[in-house]
Amino acid sequence: MTNMNQLQQLFPSADGNEEQRKKILEYINTIFTKIDELKDPSKLTLGEMPNYTKDYYNRVIKEANVPKKGLPMEVTITELIDLAKGHRFVNSNYVANVSPLPNIASILGNLVMVLLNGNALWDVEGSGAAKAEVMVTSMLSKMVGYDENTSAGYATWGGQGAVFHSLRIAISRQFPESNKEGVPKNIFCFCSELSHYSLYKAAEATGIGVNNMIRVKVNDDHSMNLEDLKLKMEQVISEGGIPVYVLATMGTTDTFGIDDIEGINAITSELEQKYNLKPIYIHADSAMGAMYTFFNEYDFVKNPLKFEDRVSLVLKRYQQKLKSIHLADSMVFDFHKMGQTPYISSLFLLKNREDLRFVDLDASETPYVGNRGYGSYHTSYTLECSRMGSAITIYASLLSMGIEGYQSLLANYIRVNIAFRESLLREFANVAVTNEIAPVTTFRFYPNEVLWKEELGGKLTKDEVVAINEYNSGFAELIGADRDRIYFGNTSKQRLIPVRDKTKRLPVYAHKFFSISPYTTMEEVDKYITFLKEHMNIYQKSLFLV
């Protein structure tokens, strides 16, 4: 039987002894070495792909058993490395989505977080996480234009967590008794029709219900149409409904469309005054776009980082759009997206910390926490009772990258996308780029001539649009089968377009090129185009044979 001394060897030392530390470092070195050995710069995946047959997961279920006796650490490490085989690695071959390659500082921050293993619910259990959380809240509040002396922030489970927390606060702020009595049936929230499905899930979870989530049309730049927003909010009000919440998307998932926060704020303020409404809550879902607030104070005249004119033009447009993000009641930094940190490291940022009182628990409900901390820090207003100290990861990344480091990386995303879309349009006669210049490029192929303008103008029939969608879906299947080489993204709803013979608008199927790795540079653009050309030739031949 395993004795306690043997068991203790499975844990970090209690006294900081060198022997146990060396052993852990050896294990870590082995893992790094073995994973590095699986890397192939010409491939996306680590090592060989598993045999993904239809019964793959059934086989996994049957083979999975807890060992009666613990296995030697070397065997455990071998099993861990086996999990890495076939896993995607975000090198220059990954251009599908905002899945990050964590920077080294954030990995080290994650390691410190794990070694400390504090519960960030309150500072007695997680003093390091508490200090890091207060620091990054202050840092980022200053960045976006919040008053760091009155703002609040805490790490949460991604953009979804931020949307949920903000909606919960919005409801409770207007209806303080709703936490006890339930959510009124006549309250409504509003979002763009291209917003992330996070609000859909939050509407379910908070009890508003998805039927009371009103989708607003978008403009050609994929931002929320303000006329339609006002129209739909007034319609809700005329029917006895109460608007409590507007989700402003600051960087849509597929196209990087950015809503006009200033315009949204003007509409909500006007309606509040006109109909004697309580303040309507605005949350900036900036999971995608928040990192571009790092340019809010950048001097494009002096241009100290020497960005090219066409890159500066895009960045300056983002600066103009994101300068007003401080008008939102809350926002989110998803560092595990464009901040290049490990999952999960997101910071929910609230303009006015006093709003937390509407969702905070009474001290009597948390007798084992209370206010027995080192200061006033506690987070009993969060949904989680056990909280990761992921603010440490964010803090490490901010220190290591700095403002200029992030600016250079974010600018490169734009630079690469400009080069990609120019090359794409030059090499393909049957392609249309379907979004503005951004860190992501969406594009759509056509069986013959390009009909994007006609589609936008509603000049095609339903059957014609569906046929083009199917053409792109088929091509996505073809290149997707080769995604261990280069992995492009796709979306079945890049936007909605009118059709000539139907009143209902149809979704547009498009491909996505997302620059997210620091290894995705200008020198790599040709290989993406070559990959697409090779597969388009194969695809066209296969259709001809059919």
C-alpha positions, 0 to 999 in steps of 0.5 A: 500500500502506498504510504504517506511519504510516497504520496507526499512526493506527488505534491510540491514540497512543503519546505521548498526543498531542492530535490522535489523542485528539481523533480517537478522541473524535470517533469515540466522539461519532459513535457515541453520537450515531448510536445516540441518534438511533435511540432512540424512547421509545415503542419497545423497538428502536433504529431499524427492524427488519431484514428477518428472513426465513428466509434472513436469516442465509444472506444475511449469510453470503454478503455477509460478506467481509474488505475487501482494503484497510481502509475509512475509519473513517467507513465502519466506524462506519456499518457498526457503527451498522447493527448497532445497528438493530433491537437491543433497548434496555433502556428502560421497554419491556423487561420480559422478563429480567435484561438490564441497561442499563449505568450510565455509570460501568460503561461508563467502567470498561469503556472503561478496561479496553479501553484498558489491555487487560491480561491479568488472569492476573497483575498484571505484565500487568494491574496495574489489573485485579489491584488492582480485583479485590482491592478488589472482592473485599474490598468484597463479602466484607465485604458478605456476611459473609466474612472479607476477609483469608481470602476470594478472588475473581476475575472470571469468565464469568457465573454459569455460570463461578462454578458451574463453578469451584465444582464443580471446587473441590468435586471437587478438595477431596474428591479431590485426585488427580482432576485427574490421575486423573479424576473418581470415578464415584460422586460426586454433586451436588444442586440444586433442580429450578428451578435454572439449567441452569448446573449441568447444563453444569458436570456435563457439563464436569467429568465428573461427568455429568448422571446424577449431578446430583440434582434436588430438589423445591421448596416453594410459594415456589420454594425447595428442599424440605429434606426432599427434599434430605435424603432424596435425599442419604441415598439416594445415600449408602446406594447407595455414592455420595458427595455432594460439592456442593449448589447453593443457588439464591439467586434462581431465574431465573423466580420469584426463589425463594431457597433456605434456605442455613442449612437446607442447611448444617444438613443437610450438617453432619448427614450429614457427622457421621452418615456420616463424610463429608468436608465437602460443598461449598455454592455459592450461585448468587446470580447473580440475588439477590446484589445484595440483600445490599446490604440485609444491614445496612440498618436497617428500623426507622430506614428512612433511605431511607423505603421504603414499608411493603410494599416494606420488608416484601419487602426485610426478607424478603430480608435474613433469607434472604440474611444466612446466605449467608456459610455457603456456600463460595462465591457469585457477584455477576452485576453484569451482571444487577441490578448494571446493568453491561456483559456480562461482569462477574461476580465469583466469591467464595470463602470460603476462598482456601486452597481454590484450592490444589486447582485451582492449577497447579504453577509448572512448568506456567506457566514464563512466569508463575510468581510474577514479579509485583509481589506474590503475585497470580496466577490460574493456578487459573482455567480461563481463561489470558487474562482480561478485567479486568472487575473494573474495570467492577464497581469503577467501578459500586460507586464511582458507585452506592454502597450507597444508590444500589443500595438505591434501585434494587433497592427500585424493582424491588420497588415497580414489581412490586407495582403491576404485579401489583395492577393485573394482578389488578384488570384481568383476571378470568382471570389468576393471579399465580404467585410471591411479590412479587419483582423479577419477576412471573410470571402465567398466564392461563386461558380461563375461570375461574382454576384456579391453586389447583386446579392446585397441588393436583393436581386437574386432569388432564394434558389440562387443564393442557396445554390451559392451557399451550397457551393461554398459549403462544399468547398469548405468541406474539401479544405476542411478535410485537409485542415491538419495542413492549413485550417481556414474558418467558415460561417453559415451566417456571415450576415442576412441578405434580401432575396428577390422572391421572398420577404424573409432574408437569407444567411450568407455562407462565407469562409474566414481567414483569421490572423491570430498567431504571431507567426502569421506574417506577410511572408506566409500569405502566398502559402494560404493562396496556393492552398486555396488555389490547389483545392479550388482546382480539385473542387472545380474538377470534381463538380465537372465530373458530377 
